[in-house]
Amino acid sequence: MEEIKVLFKCPICLEKIPMILDLLEQQPQTYIEDCAVCCNSIQISYNCENAKAKNFQASKAYG
Ligand SMILES: [Zn+2]
């Protein structure tokens, strides 16, 4: 399993948060993750391409 570490800014508290991404498949990945700082839910989405994460996005999760 390939894993990479990314640093992104939480859309809610604006803190920089490190996160491990699994590079399992080429399909776009979308899931909800809790912010380690503010504990709010963040929707994470990215594509895997050549063992790298592309189009990484973190947005506020609703619901
Ligand atoms: Zn946060």
N, CA, C, O and the ligand as a Tripos MOL2 file, in Angstrom:
@<TRIPOS>MOLECULE
protein
  253   251    64     0     0
PROTEIN
NO_CHARGES

@<TRIPOS>ATOM
      1 N           0.8450   -1.1980    0.0000 N.3       1 MET1
      2 CA          0.0000    0.0000    0.0000 C.3       1 MET1
      3 C           0.8820    1.2500    0.0000 C.2       1 MET1
      4 O           1.8070    1.3820    0.8020 O.2       1 MET1
      5 N           0.5750    2.1420   -0.9020 N.am      2 GLU2
      6 CA          1.3190    3.3960   -0.9540 C.3       2 GLU2
      7 C           0.6320    4.4220   -0.0640 C.2       2 GLU2
      8 O          -0.5920    4.5520   -0.0770 O.2       2 GLU2
      9 N           1.4210    5.1360    0.6960 N.am      3 GLU3
     10 CA          0.8760    6.2030    1.5160 C.3       3 GLU3
     11 C           1.7180    7.4480    1.3460 C.2       3 GLU3
     12 O           2.9420    7.3770    1.2380 O.2       3 GLU3
     13 N           1.0640    8.5680    1.3240 N.am      4 ILE4
     14 CA          1.8060    9.8240    1.3050 C.3       4 ILE4
     15 C           1.2500   10.7480    2.3730 C.2       4 ILE4
     16 O           0.0940   10.6340    2.7820 O.2       4 ILE4
     17 N           2.0850   11.6510    2.8070 N.am      5 LYS5
     18 CA          1.6770   12.6090    3.8220 C.3       5 LYS5
     19 C           1.4620   13.9600    3.1530 C.2       5 LYS5
     20 O           2.3030   14.4350    2.3890 O.2       5 LYS5
     21 N           0.3420   14.5570    3.4500 N.am      6 VAL6
     22 CA          0.0800   15.8920    2.9100 C.3       6 VAL6
     23 C          -0.1870   16.8470    4.0690 C.2       6 VAL6
     24 O          -0.5970   16.4420    5.1560 O.2       6 VAL6
     25 N           0.0530   18.1010    3.8050 N.am      7 LEU7
     26 CA         -0.2580   19.1350    4.7860 C.3       7 LEU7
     27 C          -1.2890   20.0430    4.1380 C.2       7 LEU7
     28 O          -1.0400   20.6090    3.0740 O.2       7 LEU7
     29 N          -2.4300   20.1840    4.7660 N.am      8 PHE8
     30 CA         -3.4580   21.0380    4.1760 C.3       8 PHE8
     31 C          -4.0490   21.9390    5.2370 C.2       8 PHE8
     32 O          -3.8840   21.7240    6.4370 O.2       8 PHE8
     33 N          -4.7370   22.9450    4.7600 N.am      9 LYS9
     34 CA         -5.3360   23.9070    5.6750 C.3       9 LYS9
     35 C          -6.7850   23.5270    5.9280 C.2       9 LYS9
     36 O          -7.5630   23.3500    4.9910 O.2       9 LYS9
     37 N          -7.1380   23.4050    7.1760 N.am     10 CYS10
     38 CA         -8.5200   23.1140    7.5390 C.3      10 CYS10
     39 C          -9.4170   24.2660    7.0880 C.2      10 CYS10
     40 O          -9.1230   25.4230    7.3910 O.2      10 CYS10
     41 N         -10.5110   23.9720    6.3660 N.am     11 PRO11
     42 CA        -11.3890   25.0450    5.8850 C.3      11 PRO11
     43 C         -12.1810   25.7200    7.0060 C.2      11 PRO11
     44 O         -12.7860   26.7690    6.7880 O.2      11 PRO11
     45 N         -12.1820   25.1390    8.1820 N.am     12 ILE12
     46 CA        -12.9790   25.6790    9.2790 C.3      12 ILE12
     47 C         -12.1260   26.4700   10.2660 C.2      12 ILE12
     48 O         -12.4320   27.6250   10.5630 O.2      12 ILE12
     49 N         -11.0700   25.8620   10.7710 N.am     13 CYS13
     50 CA        -10.2480   26.5680   11.7560 C.3      13 CYS13
     51 C          -8.9810   27.1710   11.1350 C.2      13 CYS13
     52 O          -8.2530   27.9170   11.7890 O.2      13 CYS13
     53 N          -8.7290   26.8350    9.8620 N.am     14 LEU14
     54 CA         -7.6000   27.3770    9.1020 C.3      14 LEU14
     55 C          -6.2400   26.9760    9.6490 C.2      14 LEU14
     56 O          -5.2290   27.5930    9.3120 O.2      14 LEU14
     57 N          -6.2070   25.9560   10.4840 N.am     15 GLU15
     58 CA         -4.9310   25.4230   10.9510 C.3      15 GLU15
     59 C          -4.3880   24.4590    9.8930 C.2      15 GLU15
     60 O          -5.1480   23.8510    9.1390 O.2      15 GLU15
     61 N          -3.0760   24.3340    9.8510 N.am     16 LYS16
     62 CA         -2.4840   23.3610    8.9320 C.3      16 LYS16
     63 C          -2.4570   21.9910    9.5930 C.2      16 LYS16
     64 O          -1.9810   21.8320   10.7170 O.2      16 LYS16
     65 N          -2.9760   21.0100    8.8710 N.am     17 ILE17
     66 CA         -3.1340   19.6820    9.4290 C.3      17 ILE17
     67 C          -2.4140   18.6610    8.5590 C.2      17 ILE17
     68 O          -2.6270   18.6320    7.3460 O.2      17 ILE17
     69 N          -1.5660   17.8250    9.1500 N.am     18 PRO18
     70 CA         -0.9560   16.7460    8.3790 C.3      18 PRO18
     71 C          -1.9220   15.5740    8.2750 C.2      18 PRO18
     72 O          -2.6480   15.2810    9.2250 O.2      18 PRO18
     73 N          -1.9330   14.9140    7.1480 N.am     19 MET19
     74 CA         -2.8090   13.7670    6.9680 C.3      19 MET19
     75 C          -2.1480   12.7360    6.0680 C.2      19 MET19
     76 O          -1.4500   13.0810    5.1140 O.2      19 MET19
     77 N          -2.3740   11.4810    6.3790 N.am     20 ILE20
     78 CA         -1.8640   10.3930    5.5470 C.3      20 ILE20
     79 C          -2.9230   10.0090    4.5270 C.2      20 ILE20
     80 O          -4.0690    9.7390    4.8860 O.2      20 ILE20
     81 N          -2.5460    9.9840    3.2750 N.am     21 LEU21
     82 CA         -3.4660    9.5580    2.2220 C.3      21 LEU21
     83 C          -3.0590    8.1820    1.7190 C.2      21 LEU21
     84 O          -1.8770    7.9080    1.5100 O.2      21 LEU21
     85 N          -4.0290    7.3400    1.5320 N.am     22 ASP22
     86 CA         -3.7790    6.0390    0.9220 C.3      22 ASP22
     87 C          -3.8990    6.1690   -0.5870 C.2      22 ASP22
     88 O          -4.9000    6.6680   -1.1020 O.2      22 ASP22
     89 N          -2.8830    5.7220   -1.2780 N.am     23 LEU23
     90 CA         -2.9230    5.7660   -2.7400 C.3      23 LEU23
     91 C          -3.2490    4.3670   -3.2490 C.2      23 LEU23
     92 O          -2.3720    3.6250   -3.6910 O.2      23 LEU23
     93 N          -4.5060    4.0350   -3.1770 N.am     24 LEU24
     94 CA         -4.9160    2.6730   -3.4740 C.3      24 LEU24
     95 C          -5.3270    2.4730   -4.9150 C.2      24 LEU24
     96 O          -5.0230    1.4380   -5.5080 O.2      24 LEU24
     97 N          -5.9970    3.4210   -5.4710 N.am     25 GLU25
     98 CA         -6.5220    3.2340   -6.8010 C.3      25 GLU25
     99 C          -6.5480    4.5360   -7.5740 C.2      25 GLU25
    100 O          -6.2410    5.6040   -7.0440 O.2      25 GLU25
    101 N          -6.9140    4.4260   -8.8150 N.am     26 GLN26
    102 CA         -6.9720    5.6010   -9.6730 C.3      26 GLN26
    103 C          -8.2660    6.3760   -9.4740 C.2      26 GLN26
    104 O          -8.3660    7.5430   -9.8520 O.2      26 GLN26
    105 N          -9.2460    5.7230   -8.8840 N.am     27 GLN27
    106 CA        -10.5440    6.3610   -8.7250 C.3      27 GLN27
    107 C         -10.4420    7.5630   -7.7920 C.2      27 GLN27
    108 O          -9.6250    7.5800   -6.8720 O.2      27 GLN27
    109 N         -11.2670    8.5480   -8.0370 N.am     28 PRO28
    110 CA        -11.3020    9.6670   -7.0800 C.3      28 PRO28
    111 C         -11.7290    9.1750   -5.6970 C.2      28 PRO28
    112 O         -12.6480    8.3660   -5.5670 O.2      28 PRO28
    113 N         -11.0610    9.6660   -4.6930 N.am     29 GLN29
    114 CA        -11.3700    9.3000   -3.3190 C.3      29 GLN29
    115 C         -12.1100   10.4590   -2.6670 C.2      29 GLN29
    116 O         -11.7050   11.6150   -2.7870 O.2      29 GLN29
    117 N         -13.1870   10.1400   -1.9830 N.am     30 THR30
    118 CA        -13.9010   11.1690   -1.2280 C.3      30 THR30
    119 C         -14.3380   10.5660    0.0950 C.2      30 THR30
    120 O         -14.9660    9.5090    0.1390 O.2      30 THR30
    121 N         -14.0030   11.2400    1.1440 N.am     31 TYR31
    122 CA        -14.4440   10.7500    2.4470 C.3      31 TYR31
    123 C         -14.4390   11.8730    3.4610 C.2      31 TYR31
    124 O         -13.9170   12.9580    3.2050 O.2      31 TYR31
    125 N         -15.0230   11.6040    4.6090 N.am     32 ILE32
    126 CA        -15.1190   12.5960    5.6720 C.3      32 ILE32
    127 C         -14.0850   12.2730    6.7450 C.2      32 ILE32
    128 O         -13.9530   11.1320    7.1890 O.2      32 ILE32
    129 N         -13.3660   13.2980    7.1410 N.am     33 GLU33
    130 CA        -12.3450   13.1170    8.1690 C.3      33 GLU33
    131 C         -12.5260   14.2280    9.2010 C.2      33 GLU33
    132 O         -12.8500   15.3620    8.8490 O.2      33 GLU33
    133 N         -12.3160   13.9020   10.4670 N.am     34 ASP34
    134 CA        -12.4140   14.9430   11.4900 C.3      34 ASP34
    135 C         -11.1030   15.7060   11.5900 C.2      34 ASP34
    136 O         -10.0200   15.1190   11.5760 O.2      34 ASP34
    137 N         -11.2190   17.0100   11.6890 N.am     35 CYS35
    138 CA        -10.0390   17.8470   11.8770 C.3      35 CYS35
    139 C          -9.4090   17.5280   13.2340 C.2      35 CYS35
    140 O         -10.1080   17.4360   14.2430 O.2      35 CYS35
    141 N          -8.0890   17.3600   13.2510 N.am     36 ALA36
    142 CA         -7.3910   17.0310   14.4950 C.3      36 ALA36
    143 C          -7.3440   18.2240   15.4460 C.2      36 ALA36
    144 O          -7.0920   18.0590   16.6390 O.2      36 ALA36
    145 N          -7.5850   19.4140   14.9260 N.am     37 VAL37
    146 CA         -7.4980   20.6150   15.7480 C.3      37 VAL37
    147 C          -8.8730   21.0540   16.2590 C.2      37 VAL37
    148 O          -9.0650   21.2210   17.4630 O.2      37 VAL37
    149 N          -9.8280   21.2400   15.3400 N.am     38 CYS38
    150 CA        -11.1310   21.7650   15.7510 C.3      38 CYS38
    151 C         -12.2140   20.6840   15.8350 C.2      38 CYS38
    152 O         -13.3290   20.9590   16.2770 O.2      38 CYS38
    153 N         -11.8930   19.4670   15.4160 N.am     39 CYS39
    154 CA        -12.8060   18.3170   15.5040 C.3      39 CYS39
    155 C         -14.0450   18.4400   14.6040 C.2      39 CYS39
    156 O         -14.9790   17.6490   14.7390 O.2      39 CYS39
    157 N         -14.0670   19.4010   13.7090 N.am     40 ASN40
    158 CA        -15.1720   19.4810   12.7610 C.3      40 ASN40
    159 C         -14.9310   18.5020   11.6160 C.2      40 ASN40
    160 O         -13.8000   18.0910   11.3570 O.2      40 ASN40
    161 N         -16.0100   18.1400   10.9440 N.am     41 SER41
    162 CA        -15.9100   17.2060    9.8260 C.3      41 SER41
    163 C         -15.4860   17.9280    8.5520 C.2      41 SER41
    164 O         -16.0350   18.9670    8.1840 O.2      41 SER41
    165 N         -14.5060   17.3510    7.9050 N.am     42 ILE42
    166 CA        -13.9960   17.9250    6.6550 C.3      42 ILE42
    167 C         -14.1560   16.8860    5.5610 C.2      42 ILE42
    168 O         -13.8310   15.7130    5.7470 O.2      42 ILE42
    169 N         -14.6630   17.3310    4.4140 N.am     43 GLN43
    170 CA        -14.7380   16.4160    3.2870 C.3      43 GLN43
    171 C         -13.4320   16.4920    2.4930 C.2      43 GLN43
    172 O         -13.0360   17.5530    2.0090 O.2      43 GLN43
    173 N         -12.7920   15.3600    2.3790 N.am     44 ILE44
    174 CA        -11.5260   15.2560    1.6670 C.3      44 ILE44
    175 C         -11.7890   14.5960    0.3200 C.2      44 ILE44
    176 O         -12.5230   13.6110    0.2400 O.2      44 ILE44
    177 N         -11.2020   15.1280   -0.7170 N.am     45 SER45
    178 CA        -11.3000   14.4420   -2.0010 C.3      45 SER45
    179 C         -10.0060   14.6210   -2.7860 C.2      45 SER45
    180 O          -9.3750   15.6780   -2.7400 O.2      45 SER45
    181 N          -9.6250   13.5770   -3.5020 N.am     46 TYR46
    182 CA         -8.4100   13.6390   -4.3170 C.3      46 TYR46
    183 C          -8.4080   12.4920   -5.3170 C.2      46 TYR46
    184 O          -9.1290   11.5050   -5.1670 O.2      46 TYR46
    185 N          -7.6020   12.6460   -6.3100 N.am     47 ASN47
    186 CA         -7.3820   11.5870   -7.2820 C.3      47 ASN47
    187 C          -5.9750   11.0280   -7.0740 C.2      47 ASN47
    188 O          -5.0750   11.7430   -6.6330 O.2      47 ASN47
    189 N          -5.7950    9.7690   -7.3880 N.am     48 CYS48
    190 CA         -4.4650    9.1680   -7.3440 C.3      48 CYS48
    191 C          -3.9530    9.0180   -8.7640 C.2      48 CYS48
    192 O          -4.6490    8.5120   -9.6450 O.2      48 CYS48
    193 N          -2.7370    9.4640   -8.9680 N.am     49 GLU49
    194 CA         -2.1590    9.3430  -10.2980 C.3      49 GLU49
    195 C          -0.6530    9.1910  -10.1590 C.2      49 GLU49
    196 O           0.0170   10.0510   -9.5870 O.2      49 GLU49
    197 N          -0.1320    8.1090  -10.6770 N.am     50 ASN50
    198 CA          1.3140    7.8530  -10.6090 C.3      50 ASN50
    199 C           1.8490    7.9800   -9.1830 C.2      50 ASN50
    200 O           2.8770    8.6140   -8.9440 O.2      50 ASN50
    201 N           1.1300    7.3660   -8.2460 N.am     51 ALA51
    202 CA          1.5290    7.3550   -6.8380 C.3      51 ALA51
    203 C           1.5900    8.7530   -6.2350 C.2      51 ALA51
    204 O           2.3170    8.9890   -5.2710 O.2      51 ALA51
    205 N           0.8270    9.6720   -6.8060 N.am     52 LYS52
    206 CA          0.7380   11.0000   -6.2260 C.3      52 LYS52
    207 C          -0.7180   11.4090   -6.1170 C.2      52 LYS52
    208 O          -1.5600   10.9640   -6.8980 O.2      52 LYS52
    209 N          -1.0050   12.2450   -5.1590 N.am     53 ALA53
    210 CA         -2.3670   12.7490   -5.0090 C.3      53 ALA53
    211 C          -2.5270   14.0020   -5.8550 C.2      53 ALA53
    212 O          -1.7280   14.9350   -5.7720 O.2      53 ALA53
    213 N          -3.5720   14.0030   -6.6670 N.am     54 LYS54
    214 CA         -3.8380   15.1580   -7.5200 C.3      54 LYS54
    215 C          -5.1860   15.7490   -7.1280 C.2      54 LYS54
    216 O          -6.0560   15.0590   -6.5970 O.2      54 LYS54
    217 N          -5.3340   17.0240   -7.3990 N.am     55 ASN55
    218 CA         -6.6080   17.7130   -7.1610 C.3      55 ASN55
    219 C          -7.0760   17.5470   -5.7280 C.2      55 ASN55
    220 O          -8.2640   17.3460   -5.4770 O.2      55 ASN55
    221 N          -6.1610   17.6290   -4.8050 N.am     56 PHE56
    222 CA         -6.5300   17.4830   -3.4030 C.3      56 PHE56
    223 C          -7.4010   18.6560   -2.9770 C.2      56 PHE56
    224 O          -7.0610   19.8180   -3.1970 O.2      56 PHE56
    225 N          -8.5410   18.3230   -2.3560 N.am     57 GLN57
    226 CA         -9.4280   19.3680   -1.8780 C.3      57 GLN57
    227 C          -9.9320   19.0310   -0.4910 C.2      57 GLN57
    228 O         -10.2500   17.8780   -0.1980 O.2      57 GLN57
    229 N         -10.0020   20.0250    0.3510 N.am     58 ALA58
    230 CA        -10.5910   19.8640    1.6730 C.3      58 ALA58
    231 C         -11.6680   20.9210    1.8150 C.2      58 ALA58
    232 O         -11.3910   22.1150    1.7020 O.2      58 ALA58
    233 N         -12.8920   20.4880    2.0610 N.am     59 SER59
    234 CA        -13.9860   21.4380    2.2100 C.3      59 SER59
    235 C         -14.8360   21.0880    3.4120 C.2      59 SER59
    236 O         -14.7800   19.9730    3.9310 O.2      59 SER59
    237 N         -15.6080   22.0380    3.8400 N.am     60 LYS60
    238 CA        -16.4550   21.8290    5.0060 C.3      60 LYS60
    239 C         -17.5230   20.7850    4.6760 C.2      60 LYS60
    240 O         -18.2000   20.8840    3.6520 O.2      60 LYS60
    241 N         -17.6660   19.8030    5.5320 N.am     61 ALA61
    242 CA        -18.6550   18.7590    5.3260 C.3      61 ALA61
    243 C         -19.9810   19.1860    5.9450 C.2      61 ALA61
    244 O         -20.0200   19.6990    7.0630 O.2      61 ALA61
    245 N         -21.0370   18.9760    5.2240 N.am     62 TYR62
    246 CA        -22.3610   19.3310    5.7420 C.3      62 TYR62
    247 C         -23.1250   18.0880    6.1550 C.2      62 TYR62
    248 O         -22.9100   17.0090    5.6030 O.2      62 TYR62
    249 N         -24.0020   18.2330    7.1090 N.am     63 GLY63
    250 CA        -24.7910   17.0990    7.5690 C.3      63 GLY63
    251 C         -24.0870   16.4690    8.7080 C.2      63 GLY63
    252 O         -24.5720   15.4830    9.2630 O.2      63 GLY63
    253 ZN        -10.0340   22.4460   11.9150 Zn       64 ZN64
@<TRIPOS>BOND
     1     1     2 1
     2     2     3 1
     3     3     4 2
     4     3     5 am
     5     5     6 1
     6     6     7 1
     7     7     8 2
     8     7     9 am
     9     9    10 1
    10    10    11 1
    11    11    12 2
    12    11    13 am
    13    13    14 1
    14    14    15 1
    15    15    16 2
    16    15    17 am
    17    17    18 1
    18    18    19 1
    19    19    20 2
    20    19    21 am
    21    21    22 1
    22    22    23 1
    23    23    24 2
    24    23    25 am
    25    25    26 1
    26    26    27 1
    27    27    28 2
    28    27    29 am
    29    29    30 1
    30    30    31 1
    31    31    32 2
    32    31    33 am
    33    33    34 1
    34    34    35 1
    35    35    36 2
    36    35    37 am
    37    37    38 1
    38    38    39 1
    39    39    40 2
    40    39    41 am
    41    41    42 1
    42    42    43 1
    43    43    44 2
    44    43    45 am
    45    45    46 1
    46    46    47 1
    47    47    48 2
    48    47    49 am
    49    49    50 1
    50    50    51 1
    51    51    52 2
    52    51    53 am
    53    53    54 1
    54    54    55 1
    55    55    56 2
    56    55    57 am
    57    57    58 1
    58    58    59 1
    59    59    60 2
    60    59    61 am
    61    61    62 1
    62    62    63 1
    63    63    64 2
    64    63    65 am
    65    65    66 1
    66    66    67 1
    67    67    68 2
    68    67    69 am
    69    69    70 1
    70    70    71 1
    71    71    72 2
    72    71    73 am
    73    73    74 1
    74    74    75 1
    75    75    76 2
    76    75    77 am
    77    77    78 1
    78    78    79 1
    79    79    80 2
    80    79    81 am
    81    81    82 1
    82    82    83 1
    83    83    84 2
    84    83    85 am
    85    85    86 1
    86    86    87 1
    87    87    88 2
    88    87    89 am
    89    89    90 1
    90    90    91 1
    91    91    92 2
    92    91    93 am
    93    93    94 1
    94    94    95 1
    95    95    96 2
    96    95    97 am
    97    97    98 1
    98    98    99 1
    99    99   100 2
   100    99   101 am
   101   101   102 1
   102   102   103 1
   103   103   104 2
   104   103   105 am
   105   105   106 1
   106   106   107 1
   107   107   108 2
   108   107   109 am
   109   109   110 1
   110   110   111 1
   111   111   112 2
   112   111   113 am
   113   113   114 1
   114   114   115 1
   115   115   116 2
   116   115   117 am
   117   117   118 1
   118   118   119 1
   119   119   120 2
   120   119   121 am
   121   121   122 1
   122   122   123 1
   123   123   124 2
   124   123   125 am
   125   125   126 1
   126   126   127 1
   127   127   128 2
   128   127   129 am
   129   129   130 1
   130   130   131 1
   131   131   132 2
   132   131   133 am
   133   133   134 1
   134   134   135 1
   135   135   136 2
   136   135   137 am
   137   137   138 1
   138   138   139 1
   139   139   140 2
   140   139   141 am
   141   141   142 1
   142   142   143 1
   143   143   144 2
   144   143   145 am
   145   145   146 1
   146   146   147 1
   147   147   148 2
   148   147   149 am
   149   149   150 1
   150   150   151 1
   151   151   152 2
   152   151   153 am
   153   153   154 1
   154   154   155 1
   155   155   156 2
   156   155   157 am
   157   157   158 1
   158   158   159 1
   159   159   160 2
   160   159   161 am
   161   161   162 1
   162   162   163 1
   163   163   164 2
   164   163   165 am
   165   165   166 1
   166   166   167 1
   167   167   168 2
   168   167   169 am
   169   169   170 1
   170   170   171 1
   171   171   172 2
   172   171   173 am
   173   173   174 1
   174   174   175 1
   175   175   176 2
   176   175   177 am
   177   177   178 1
   178   178   179 1
   179   179   180 2
   180   179   181 am
   181   181   182 1
   182   182   183 1
   183   183   184 2
   184   183   185 am
   185   185   186 1
   186   186   187 1
   187   187   188 2
   188   187   189 am
   189   189   190 1
   190   190   191 1
   191   191   192 2
   192   191   193 am
   193   193   194 1
   194   194   195 1
   195   195   196 2
   196   195   197 am
   197   197   198 1
   198   198   199 1
   199   199   200 2
   200   199   201 am
   201   201   202 1
   202   202   203 1
   203   203   204 2
   204   203   205 am
   205   205   206 1
   206   206   207 1
   207   207   208 2
   208   207   209 am
   209   209   210 1
   210   210   211 1
   211   211   212 2
   212   211   213 am
   213   213   214 1
   214   214   215 1
   215   215   216 2
   216   215   217 am
   217   217   218 1
   218   218   219 1
   219   219   220 2
   220   219   221 am
   221   221   222 1
   222   222   223 1
   223   223   224 2
   224   223   225 am
   225   225   226 1
   226   226   227 1
   227   227   228 2
   228   227   229 am
   229   229   230 1
   230   230   231 1
   231   231   232 2
   232   231   233 am
   233   233   234 1
   234   234   235 1
   235   235   236 2
   236   235   237 am
   237   237   238 1
   238   238   239 1
   239   239   240 2
   240   239   241 am
   241   241   242 1
   242   242   243 1
   243   243   244 2
   244   243   245 am
   245   245   246 1
   246   246   247 1
   247   247   248 2
   248   247   249 am
   249   249   250 1
   250   250   251 1
   251   251   252 2
@<TRIPOS>SUBSTRUCTURE
     1 MET1         2 RESIDUE 1 A MET
     2 GLU2         6 RESIDUE 1 A GLU
     3 GLU3        10 RESIDUE 1 A GLU
     4 ILE4        14 RESIDUE 1 A ILE
     5 LYS5        18 RESIDUE 1 A LYS
     6 VAL6        22 RESIDUE 1 A VAL
     7 LEU7        26 RESIDUE 1 A LEU
     8 PHE8        30 RESIDUE 1 A PHE
     9 LYS9        34 RESIDUE 1 A LYS
    10 CYS10       38 RESIDUE 1 A CYS
    11 PRO11       42 RESIDUE 1 A PRO
    12 ILE12       46 RESIDUE 1 A ILE
    13 CYS13       50 RESIDUE 1 A CYS
    14 LEU14       54 RESIDUE 1 A LEU
    15 GLU15       58 RESIDUE 1 A GLU
    16 LYS16       62 RESIDUE 1 A LYS
    17 ILE17       66 RESIDUE 1 A ILE
    18 PRO18       70 RESIDUE 1 A PRO
    19 MET19       74 RESIDUE 1 A MET
    20 ILE20       78 RESIDUE 1 A ILE
    21 LEU21       82 RESIDUE 1 A LEU
    22 ASP22       86 RESIDUE 1 A ASP
    23 LEU23       90 RESIDUE 1 A LEU
    24 LEU24       94 RESIDUE 1 A LEU
    25 GLU25       98 RESIDUE 1 A GLU
    26 GLN26      102 RESIDUE 1 A GLN
    27 GLN27      106 RESIDUE 1 A GLN
    28 PRO28      110 RESIDUE 1 A PRO
    29 GLN29      114 RESIDUE 1 A GLN
    30 THR30      118 RESIDUE 1 A THR
    31 TYR31      122 RESIDUE 1 A TYR
    32 ILE32      126 RESIDUE 1 A ILE
    33 GLU33      130 RESIDUE 1 A GLU
    34 ASP34      134 RESIDUE 1 A ASP
    35 CYS35      138 RESIDUE 1 A CYS
    36 ALA36      142 RESIDUE 1 A ALA
    37 VAL37      146 RESIDUE 1 A VAL
    38 CYS38      150 RESIDUE 1 A CYS
    39 CYS39      154 RESIDUE 1 A CYS
    40 ASN40      158 RESIDUE 1 A ASN
    41 SER41      162 RESIDUE 1 A SER
    42 ILE42      166 RESIDUE 1 A ILE
    43 GLN43      170 RESIDUE 1 A GLN
    44 ILE44      174 RESIDUE 1 A ILE
    45 SER45      178 RESIDUE 1 A SER
    46 TYR46      182 RESIDUE 1 A TYR
    47 ASN47      186 RESIDUE 1 A ASN
    48 CYS48      190 RESIDUE 1 A CYS
    49 GLU49      194 RESIDUE 1 A GLU
    50 ASN50      198 RESIDUE 1 A ASN
    51 ALA51      202 RESIDUE 1 A ALA
    52 LYS52      206 RESIDUE 1 A LYS
    53 ALA53      210 RESIDUE 1 A ALA
    54 LYS54      214 RESIDUE 1 A LYS
    55 ASN55      218 RESIDUE 1 A ASN
    56 PHE56      222 RESIDUE 1 A PHE
    57 GLN57      226 RESIDUE 1 A GLN
    58 ALA58      230 RESIDUE 1 A ALA
    59 SER59      234 RESIDUE 1 A SER
    60 LYS60      238 RESIDUE 1 A LYS
    61 ALA61      242 RESIDUE 1 A ALA
    62 TYR62      246 RESIDUE 1 A TYR
    63 GLY63      250 RESIDUE 1 A GLY
    64 ZN64       253 GROUP 0 **** ****
